[in-house]
Amino acid sequence: MITVLVVGAGPTGLTLACDLARRGLSVRIIDRAPRFPDSSRGKGLQPRSLEVFDDLGVAEEILRSGTQKVVFRHYEHDQVLRDVALYGHLQPSPDVPYLTTLLIPQWRIEQILRAKLAEFGVRVELRSELTSFAHTDTGVNATIVADGRTEHVDVDYLVGCDGGKSGIRKSLGISFEGDTNATQVMLCGDVEVEGLPRDAWHQWLGDGEILLICPLPGTSAWQFQASPIDDSEPSLETFQRIVDQRTGMPIRLSNPTWLSTYRVNVRVADRLRVGRVFLAGDAAHVHPIAGGLGMNTGIQDAYNLGWKLASASERLLDTYQEERLPIAEWTLRTSSRSSAAVAAAGKDRSAGVDAGMTDDVRQLGLNYRWSSLSRDVIDRGERLQAGDRAPDGVLTTPDGQVRLFDVFRGPGFTLLGFGAGCADALAQLSDRMCTYLVTEDVAAYGIDGDTLVLVRPDGYVGLTAAGDDPDAVLDYVKTIM
């Protein structure tokens, strides 16, 4: 049995642990914190992350715990300028089941993932710190100190999901290239608020100042964010003074449960793998919060890595860095552009945080077309290609309707055969993977003629081939595994 030690029990580490556990791997997940966090921190789940959680079987509970009806309310001092509905221009379609960002406090996501992980008999080990490790070609020996007791553990793989100050990254000597902008500082915290309705994310931007007060669904708390600031330490008194000065409204803050100072970091690791040790999430990349990409990119790091660790294939494990490092760099560029867009729009009060919430940050258009795992045996032109996200859709079968995401759910590959001419190929491959004959048009796939589409375990297209070419599928799987 493959054994994996995951260090860090935030959304990235928990997503990875859930994915590994459902695949039957032996996984431990540790965190040096004395208790589980109850602060909001990240609060926006993008549609692609919701698709990941759909596959893990927790999307419905996460949706019930948040809201996709996000309204940005812009002010100038005590006057409302406008309400803007996030992604109000988008129209639902069968291929995109989760259209917009979900507003939900990070602690609630972690709570749901911990409950899912417990279904597999795995629990987060708090007050447990990785103090050292040594790795060879055959495994990793890790030293864990928990409640004063020292334990030496041998595992096949170690994954650092231990945040921007990652001790694992530092121990490996991996550089964290980029910079910290000491002048871009934001006060953050969770408080209770009187004097504002909970139907909107309230925003004051202008004259170089930003004040954001956002209700957190399912709680009595609000997240407070403000910049620029003076040298004051984060406190309820400082938060209240900023609100009084910038709004002129009878808004009262109380009951702070989290007070923090955030500094803008834009950094990415130069490697995501050293032998049997991997980095994911903030341990691998940090960036501006605009666009809400940090937590989401980490979740998708984990989703990319999980099935590859389960394979124990060196060829596949090498593609984790190949595929995710360019995505991390895209995230840095995109979040930096979003920050600049918010700052520019805020100067004349033409927009607020919504200026940075472009269609790109939903992460549905991200692809791995350049990856060595992406192979188009037939020319797909500008249509859906290997490396693209495999869209959802509803199919009609003799037994009723079936959803493609339900077909994809699970730990293995799925082979779709578009057209009756694929039947023989599917029959030859049905004992090796989940196969499905699609006899009607699915617009999002853009299929013209009998075509085989192999969908990877993480919901991306790995291969497209002619409908009568099962050997292309077998060769692909043999090559990558």
N, C-alpha and C positions, 0 to 999 in steps of 0.2 A: 504494500500500500504506500502510495506517495504521501509524504508528510511535509507540511508547510507551516512555518511560524510567521504570523502576520503581526507586525509591531505597529500599533496605533489603531484605535477603535472609533475613528470618525467615519463619515460616510464612505470614504474610499476603502478603508480596511474592512468595514462591515460588509460592503458590497462584495468584495473579493472573498471574504470568509463564507458568505452565503453561497456564492457561486461554486466555490471549491467543495463545500460540504454537500451540496446537492449532487455533485458528481462522484461522491463516495470517497473523497480524499480525507485523510486525517489532518485536521487543521486546528491550530491553537491561535488565539488572538489575545494579545496582552496590551495593557495600557498602564502607564505609570500614574495616572490620575487617581486620587483617592475615592472619587465618586463620579457618577455619570454627569455630564454637563447639563445645565438647564437654561443656558443662554441661547439667544437666537442665532447669533453669528451669521452664517449664510441663511438666506430665506427664500431663494428662488430656484425652483426646479424647472429646467428647460424640457421641451417636448421629447428630445432624444433620451434624456435620462428617465423620463416617465416610461418610455418604451423598454428601457433596460429593466425597470422595476415591474413592468408588465410581464416580462419573461421570468422574473424571479417570483412572481405570484403575489406581489404586495402593492401593485398600483392602485387597486380599488380602495384599500385602506388609506393609502397616502392621499388619494384624491379627496376622500371624506374628511381628512384632517386639514385641508388647505382650501384655497379658492383660486379659480382661474378668472374670476371677475375682478380684474385689477383696474382700478381707476386712479389716474394721477390727477390730483387737484392742485392747480398752480395758484399762487398768491403773489400779490405785491403788498407787503406789509399786512394790513387787516382786510384787504379786498380780494375776493376771489376773481381770478382772471379767466379761468377755463377749467373744464374737466376733459381729460383725454382717456379713452378706453384703450388699454394695451392691446395691440394687434386687432383693433376693431375692424380693420380693412380686410381681414382674412376670412375666407369662406370654408366651411368644413368640407372634407372630401374623404372617401373611403380609405384612401391610402395613407392618411395622416390622422390617426385616432386621437392624438393629443395635440391640439392646435396651438395653444398658448402656454406661457409661463404659469406655473403653479406657485402661489405665495404660501409658504409653509415654513415655520421655524425649524432650524436644523436639528435641534434636540428631538423634535417629534419624528423626523426621518430616522434618526439614530435609534430611537425607541422602537419603532416598527421593525427595523432591520434586526435589532437584537432579539425581538420576539420571534422573528422568522428563523434566525440562527439557532435559537433554543429548540425549535422543532426538530433540528438535526442532532440535538444533544450537545451543542457547543455553546459555551457561555464566555463572555468577555472576562478576562482575569485582570481585575483592577489592582492598583498598588503593586504592579509587576513591571520591573524595569529591565530592559536589555542593557547590561553593563559592558559586555564585550562579545565578540564572536570571531571565529576563525573558519575560513572556508577553503575547501579543497576541490579537486575535480569530482569527488564522489559525494560530498555533502557539506553541511554547515554545523559546527559545534557552537551553540549559543549559551552564554551565561546569563541567567535571569535571577534577579534578587527581588523577592516578594516577602514583605513583612519581616525583614531581617534574615530570611532564609535564602541560601544560595542553591541554585539548581543548575546543573549542566545538562543541556538537551541536544541531542543529535537529530537533525532534520534534513530532508532532501533539499528544501529551498527556504530562503528567508526573504520576506518582502517588507521593505520600509515604507510604511504609510504614516510616518511619525512627524509630519508637518514641515513647515518652512525651515525650522532650525534642526532638521533631521540629524541625529547623531550617527545614524547608519551611513548617510551620504558623506558625512565628514570622515568617518572611519575608513571609508573606501577611497578617500582622497579625490572624490569627484568634485570638480569645480562647479560653482553655482554662478554662472556668468550673468551679468547685468548690473543693476545699481539700485540703491535705496535713495529715494528723494526725501531728504530730511526736512525740506520745507513744506511738503505736502502731507499734512497731518490732519486726521479727523478724529473727533470724539465720537464714541459709540457707546450705546448702553440700552438696557431693557428697563423700562419704567411703566408706571400706570399714568394715564392722562385723563384729565377732566377738561371739558370745553371744546372737544372736537368730536364729530361723528365718526363711527368706525367704518363708514362706507367708502373710504378713499385713502390713498397714500398722499399725505399732505406735504407740499413742497414750496419752499421759499428760496428762489434763486435770483441773484442779481447783484451788481456791484462787487462781483468776485466772491460773494458769500453763498454758502449752501446750508440749508437747514431742511432735514427730512424727518418726518414723524410718521411712522407706518404701523397700523394695527396688525397684530400677529393673530391669524385665524385660530380659533379654538382656545384662546387664552384671554386673560384680561390685560395682557402686556402689550406694549408698543415698543418698536425699535426706534431709538433716537440716533441721528447722525448729524454732525455739524462740522463745517470748516469754513474759512481758516479759523484758527483759535490762537489765543495768547498762550502764555506759559502755564496756565492753570491746569491743575491735575483734574482728571475726570471725577466729577462729584455731582450730586443732585443740585447743589447750589449753583454750580457753574452751568449746568444744563438749563436750569430755570432762568438764569440771567440772560443766556443767549436767546431763549424763547421770548422773554419780555422785550429785549432790544430789537429783535428782528421781526416780530409779528405784531406787537401792540395789541394783542388779543388776550382775553381773560382765560388763558390756558394754564392749568396747574399740573405740575408733575409730582409724582410721589412714588414710594415703594420701589426704589431701584434694586434690581436683583443682579445686574451686570453692569459694570462701568469699565471702559477700556479706551485706550488710545491706539489708533491705527495709522501706520505709516506706509506710504505707497512703495511697494517693492516690485521690480520687474526683473525677474531672474529665471533662468532655466538651466538644469543640469546638462553637462556635456555628454553624459552617458546615463542610460536607464538600467543597465545591466553590467555587473561584474561577476562573471562565473555563475554561481548559483544564488546570487543576491540581486534583488530588483528594487527599483524605486517607483513609487506611484503617488499621485496626488500632489499636495503641496511640497512633499519631499523632493519632487522632481521639477516643479514649476510654481512660481508665485507671480502675481500680476495685479493690476488695478481691479477694484471690485465692480466697476461699471460694466454693465452687460450681464452680470450674474453668471460668470463662466467658471469660477474657481472650483466650487464643489462639484459642478457638473462634469468638468473635464476629469477630475479625479475619479468619479464614479465610472466614467467611460474608460479610463485607464484600467481600472479593476476588471471591467467586463471584457476588455480585450485580452488581458493577461490570464484570466481564470481558465479558459478552455485550453490555452497553450500549456499552462502548468500541468493540467490534467493529462495531457498527451505525453509529457516528459520527453518530447521530441526536441533535440537541439536545434534542428532546422526551424521548427515553429517558434521556439523560445527566442531565437535571434530576431524574429520578425516583430517582437514586442517593441523593441527600440526602433526598428525600421519604420513601424507604423505610427507609434505614439509620439516620438520626438518631433516630427513635423507638425502634428496636431498641437503639441505644447507650444511650439513657436507661433503657430497660427493664433492660438489663444492669447499669447502676449501681444501680438500685433493688433488683434481685434479689440481686446479690452482697452488697449492704449488709445486706439481710434475712438472707442466709445467714450472714454474719459474726456478726450479733446472735444468731442461733439457736445457732451453735456456742458462743459465749461464755456464753449462758444455760444451755445443757445442760452445759457443762463445769464450772459452779460446783458442781453436785451430782453430777457424774460420771455423769449419766444417759445421756449420749451423747458423741460426739466430732465429728469432721469430718462424719460421716454425717448429723448434724442439719442441715447445710446442703445436702445432696445431695437436694433434692426432685425430683419428677418434672419440674418446670418447667425445671430446669437442663439437662435432656437436649435442650432446644431444638426438640423435635419439634412443639410446639404453637404456635410462633411463626408469625405470618401477616402478610400485607399486605392484609387486607380493606379497609382505609381508603385504599389506594393508588389513584391515578388510573389505574393499569394493571390494576385489578381490575374486571371487568364481568360481572354476572349478568344476562343478557337474560331468563332465566326465573327464577321465584321458587324458590329452593332451600331456603327455610325455615332450619332448624337443621342441615341436612345439609351435606356438603362444598360450599364456596363458592369463588368467585373470590378469590384471595389466600391460600388455604390451601395447605399443603404437599401435593403430589400423592403419595398413598400408593403403595407398592409392591404387588405381587400376582403371582400365577402364573395365566396363562391357558392354556387348552387350545385348540390350533389343529389343522387338518388335518395340519400338518407336525410336530406335537408341542407340548410345553409351551414357553411363552415367559414371561420375567419382565418386568414393566412397567419396572423400572429399566433393563433392557437396551434396551427400546424407546426410553426417554427419552435414553439415553446419546448424546452427540454435541452438536454446536454449535447445532442449530436447534430450532424449535417442533415439538411433536408433537400431532396432533389425534386424539383418541379418539372413536369413535362408538359409544355404548352402545345397542344395539338394531338390528335388521335395517333399520328405517326410516331409518337414517343412511347407508346404502350409497350412495345417489345423491350426497349432499353430499360424502362422502369422495372419490368418484370425481372430482368437479369440482375438488377441492382437492389431489389427490395430487401434482400437478406443482409445487406451491408449498411443501409441507411433508410431513413424514412422517405418514402417516395409518394408522389401525389400527381395524378393526371388532371390537368386543367384543360377542359374542353371548350370553355367560353372565354371571350376576350376580357382581359384585365388591363384597363387603359394605362395604369401607371407603369406597367412592364413593357408596353410598346412592342409586343411580340408580333412578328410577321413571318409565318411559316413555322413548321415544327421545330421547337427549340427546347433544349435542356438548360435549366438554370439551377446551379448548385448554390444553396444558401449556407453560409458558415454558421457555426454555433452562436456567434455574436450578432447575427442578423444582417450581415453584409454579403453581397454576392461574391462568391469566390471564382465561379467559372460559368461561362456560357458556351454551349456547343450545339451542334446539329442534333436534331431529335433522334437520329438513328446512329448516334456515336457514343455508346456506353463506354467504349475504351478510353475516350477522352476524360471521362469522369474518373475511371479507375486509375489512369495515369496521373491525374492531378492529385488524388488522395495519396497515392503511393509516393509521389515526389515530395509532398509537404510533410508527410508523417515519417 
